[in-house]
Amino acid sequence: VLPQLSIQADQVACSHGAAVSTVDKSMMFYLRSRGLDAAVAARLLALGSCREVLERIPTTARMQLEAGIDQAARALQAGKAQDGGVE
């Protein structure tokens, strides 16, 4: 179910919200302990949490979003490697 706003009056203000969070460390540990590197594990967790929504998006847009998730996961891995804090 996608969020949807239905406004019936002319002077009503409305908005919607979103939530963000960090990757669950126990889930990351589980995937890493099975041999996945941090970028792949982060990608799987990110895609898993939004798969239902991604499946409803047209293919071209979905591929662009997934590419963005890949890029963010690689940046996360590169940043941790530079800091010496690879999980």
N, C-alpha and C positions, 0 to 999 in steps of 0.2 A: 504494500500500500504506500503510495507516494503522498507526501504532504500536499494539501491543497487548501487554498483560502477561498472562501465564498463571501463576498461583501454585498450586503443588501441595502445599506444606507449610504448616502452621499458623504456624510461627515464622520465616518468611522475610520479610525486609523488601526492598522493591523500589521503584524510582522510574523516572521517565523524564526526558529532558532536552529542551532546546530551544536553538536557536541564533538569534542576532540579529546584524545587521551594518548598516553604513551603506550608503547608496546609492553604487554604483560611480561615481566621478567621470567616467570615460571614457564610460560609458553615458549618464550625465546630459548630458554635453557633446554627445554625438551627437544626442540628442533635442532639446536646446535649440538646436543649430545648424540644426535643421530647422524651427524656428519655434514649438516648444511651450514654454509657460511652465513654470517650475520645478514648480508644483503638479501640473500635468497629467503632466509627465514622471515625477515621483516616484510618482504614482498608477499609471501604466502599469507602471513597474518593480516596484512592490510587488505589484500584481495578477498580473503575469507570473510572479513568483517563487512565488506560492502558488495559481495557477489550478487545478492538478490537485486540490488539497485542497478548494478552494472549490466545485468542480463536484460534489463528493460530499455537500455539505451541503444540507439542505432549503432551498428558495427563500427563505422568510422569514428564516431565520438568515443565509443568504448575503447577502441584501440589507442586513441590519444590519451585518454585517462589512464589506461594501464601503462602506457609509456611514461607518463608523469609519475606514477607510483614507482616504476622501475628506477627512474632517475632519482627520486627522493630516497629510495632504499640504498642506491649506490652512493649517494652523497652522505647518507648517514654512516655507511660503512667507512667511507674515506675519511670523514671527520673523526670517527672513533680511532681509526688507525693512526691518524696524525697526532691525536692526543695520547696515544699509547693505551687507550681504553677499550680495545676490542673485547666485546663480551664473549 
